Amino acid sequence: MSKFNQIAAFGKELMALNDMDNALELIAKEAKNMVGADRCSIL
């Protein structure tokens, strides 16, 4: 999957969420996946 498709799929998934806590968890997960990191922290 290209980065553009990955970002588009992430945006669609993010817009479908109603809860901020779930959104932050999704953002952290996607940031890890995009850069290949083991951990991600959102302050």
VENDAUR-V826575 format. One record per residue. N is the residue number from 1. RES is the residue in three letters. SS is DSSP state (A for helix, B for strand, O for the rest). Layout:
[[N/RES/SS] [N/RES/SS]]
This chain:
[[1/MET/O] [2/SER/O] [3/LYS/A] [4/PHE/A] [5/ASN/A] [6/GLN/A] [7/ILE/A] [8/ALA/A] [9/ALA/A] [10/PHE/A] [11/GLY/A] [12/LYS/A] [13/GLU/A] [14/LEU/A] [15/MET/A] [16/ALA/O] [17/LEU/O] [18/ASN/O] [19/ASP/O] [20/MET/A] [21/ASP/A] [22/ASN/A] [23/ALA/A] [24/LEU/A] [25/GLU/A] [26/LEU/A] [27/ILE/A] [28/ALA/A] [29/LYS/A] [30/GLU/A] [31/ALA/A] [32/LYS/A] [33/ASN/A] [34/MET/A] [35/VAL/A] [36/GLY/O] [37/ALA/O] [38/ASP/O] [39/ARG/O] [40/CYS/O] [41/SER/O] [42/ILE/O] [43/LEU/O]]
